[in-house]
Amino acid sequence: MDVRIIKSEIVRIQVTKLLAVPVAPAYLIDAELVRKYNVSTVQRIVVGGGVFGKESAKRMQETWPNASIRTGMIEDSTRSTVL
């Protein structure tokens, strides 16, 4: 997975919400890459479909300070995205 491509696409299409499985945020928790790209359009990140630990959520929030981080099972993720 090339995180630079993902982040450049986030910038290019001005993504406001990300819905991801717990493995994906591990690639997105990289402060250097976030500083390199203007990802301030991302307002909400929803991680569902499995366990996403408190430490990972904390690191995610530190890396993406403008985004609201939501976690939960996939059944709840769609509802959380709308809310």
PyMOL commands that set and color helices and strands:
alter all, ss='L'
color gray80, all
select helices_A, chain A and resi 3-13+23-28+31-36+54-63+74-82
alter helices_A, ss='H'
color red, helices_A
select strands_A, chain A and resi 17-20+44-47+68-71
alter strands_A, ss='S'
color yellow, strands_A
deselect
rebuild
show_as cartoon
